[in-house]
Amino acid sequence: MPRDIAQLTNALEDPMSGEQSDIYNLLAAWHQSIETALDRGGWSRLQEIRSQYLEEVIDRVDTAATGDGIDWAFLKECVDAYPSGVGNHHCSSILANVVARCVIRTRIREGVDAIPLWALEYLADITVEDDSEWAWESTAAFGWAVGHPEIAVLDRALERAESGDDSWAMGILTHATFADSWAGINLLEQLLESPDVIEDLVFVGCLHAPFEQDFPDFPQYWEPETELDYQVEMSDDIHERLLVVIGSSIEPGRLRHFDDSYRFDLERAADEYGPANDA
């Protein structure tokens, strides 16, 4: 057994490691093992450990948090112990993944109002710099809270894009469209019309996935279709509305030039809904 991960492997071999009371020990073991591995083997060693153990650790935490419905209180205790945006631990890649899964589950099963505000703020505070790209990828589940009574998801995404955080807004756009396709198209329109947002067709590309599948690709190591009954609503009216937004917001020449690169009919959007068609 490699000495740098002895604490982690011992925790995983503990027959009680799936119990909530032992998850705290598992998280501590993960953090310490990653810290030791980085000191002794650097980035390549961290990647080896992540590849071998991250999925199993996430599954243990997820199982403990969802044994009899989602135990938000337990998750909050874990998050409070290892908060986002501080950069002094390595547990965000685990906790962000589990919180993201539970946000999506709750949206589908109970409705958006049942998602705890603290869980959304936790996801929104995660950064690549302090929490790693692996954790940051899961934060796009924030988009599933579109319509939440206590947080303006679309406004938050637009504000972040206007301040230069296009990548975060792209993830939110994708997930918000999975959750509420009309809301996703409205967010796309706001992004394309904002004078402070530079990207245009890149945001359009974020909508490919919701038009082609029922669930997002992140959070990782999760197969939501095995436990959730859900289909994205993508009617002809929604598709037409998307073309209207694209055609009225993006220069027709760009749409025609990149038409072959997108699943949407950008040329038709330019021809039928471009500026030249304004009354």
CORNORQUI-V402794 format. One record per pair of residues at least 24 apart in sequence whose ideal C-beta (glycine too) atoms are under 6 Angstrom apart, sorted by the first residue. I is the first residue (numbers start at 0). J is the second residue. Records with the same first field share a line. If there is no record, write none. Layout:
I=J / J
//
This chain:
3=35 / 36 / 39
4=32 / 48
6=31 / 32
7=32
17=59 / 62 / 63
19=63 / 73
22=60 / 63
26=90
29=56
30=88 / 89 / 90
33=89
54=220
56=93
57=93 / 96 / 220
60=93 / 97
61=97
64=97
69=101
71=115
78=121
83=121 / 124 / 125 / 130
84=124 / 126 / 129
86=129
91=130 / 134
92=131 / 133 / 134
95=125 / 134 / 137
96=137 / 218
99=137 / 140 / 218
100=218 / 221
102=140 / 143
103=140 / 143
106=143 / 178
107=227 / 229
111=144 / 146 / 147
112=148
114=144
116=149
119=144 / 150
136=217
137=217 / 218
139=170 / 171 / 174
140=174
141=171
142=171 / 174 / 175
143=174 / 178
145=175 / 178 / 179 / 182
153=186
157=189
160=190 / 196
161=193 / 195
165=198
169=205
172=205
173=205 / 208
174=215
176=206 / 209
177=209 / 215 / 231
180=232 / 233 / 237
184=240 / 241
187=244
188=244
191=248
192=248
199=249
200=257
207=262
242=268
243=272
246=272 / 273
247=272
//
